[in-house]
């Protein structure tokens, strides 16, 4: 069985409510995958609402996305 290799990119990821110099650089296949890896691996500080907003920037292009994650329900949405 042949498996297709997925291209990984470098993403700079940090919690929105902490300063960006606390960012982690991760190699993942997408903005969403980088978000999940950051939240699962680094356990950033939470807000009182049990939510976290994560800013993800493609290191090569500078393109950014922000995701809001409800840690109780797992729901994810773009930041407002």
BELDAJO-V990901 format. One record per residue. SS is DSSP state (alpha for helix, beta for strand, coil for the rest). OMEGA is omega as a letter, one per 30 degrees, with the letter a starting at -180 (NA if undefined). BURIAL is + if it has 24 or more other C-alpha atoms within 12 Angstrom, else -. Layout:
SS/OMEGA/BURIAL, SS/OMEGA/BURIAL
This chain:
coil/a/-, coil/l/-, coil/l/-, coil/l/-, coil/l/-, coil/l/-, coil/l/-, coil/l/-, beta/l/-, beta/l/+, beta/l/+, beta/a/+, beta/l/+, beta/l/+, beta/a/+, coil/a/+, coil/l/-, coil/a/-, coil/a/-, alpha/l/-, alpha/l/-, alpha/a/-, coil/l/+, beta/l/+, beta/a/+, beta/l/+, beta/a/+, beta/a/+, coil/a/-, coil/l/+, alpha/a/+, alpha/l/+, alpha/l/-, alpha/l/+, alpha/a/+, alpha/a/+, alpha/l/+, alpha/a/+, alpha/a/+, alpha/a/-, alpha/a/-, alpha/l/-, coil/a/-, coil/l/+, coil/a/-, coil/l/-, coil/l/-, coil/a/-, coil/a/-, coil/l/-, beta/l/+, beta/l/+, beta/a/+, beta/l/+, beta/a/+, beta/a/+, beta/l/+, beta/a/+, coil/a/-, coil/a/-, coil/a/-, coil/l/-, coil/a/-, beta/l/+, beta/l/+, beta/a/+, beta/l/+, beta/a/+, beta/l/+, beta/a/-, coil/l/-, coil/a/-, coil/a/-, coil/l/-, coil/l/-, beta/l/-, beta/l/-, beta/l/-, coil/l/-, coil/NA/-
